[in-house]
Amino acid sequence: MPAGNQYDTRVVTLEGKRLIPKLLPDNAAARQAAFTAIRDVLSASAAISGEVANRLKRVAALFGVDTGGSSDKASKVAPFDPKAKAS
């Protein structure tokens, strides 16, 4: 049995997996739109790959949506430019 925080984290994670889908809208299009927004934010600064891609797939499963090729699909969000000025 994991000690202390590891056990607590595992319990919270398992509880979250059960509860998160219940907190999302019933409408599949709304869930897909929310997931797409998450994917776009994650891909704004770099391509989604590795552990980020794996976690995003788990989020898609919780949302009950298609990943939309999240690891190979280009984002519609412009990459972050720290030198850019607001217009």
C-alpha positions, -999 to +999 in steps of 0.1 A: +000+000+000+014+034-010+024+057+019+007+090+028+003+114-001+007+087-028-024+069-014-044+102-011-034+111-047-045+077-060-079+079-042-085+115-055-075+104-090-099+074-090-126+096-076-120+122-103-122+096-130-156+088-118-169+123-111-154+144-140-177+130-167-207+138-145-196+174-143-194+178-181-224+188-203-245+160-217-242+176-252-214+158-271-207+189-292-202+211-261-178+185-246-159+183-279-156+221-280-143+222-245-117+195-252-107+213-284-101+245-264-079+225-240-060+209-269-055+243-285-041+259-253-017+230-248-005+232-284-001+269-285+035+269-273+047+235-286+036+204-304+017+179-282+038+148-278+051+124-252+036+125-217+014+155-226-001+135-255-007+106-232-024+127-206-045+145-232-058+111-245-069+103-209-087+137-207-104+129-241-116+096-226-130+114-195-147+139-219-160+110-240-147+126-272-123+120-301-088+134-297-090+148-332-055+137-340-042+160-312-006+149-316-005+156-354-031+183-359-018+218-361-033+243-337-054+272-347-038+292-319-007+313-327+024+303-308+032+325-278+056+353-286+069+370-255+081+400-275+047+406-291+028+437-280-010+439-276-027+459-303 
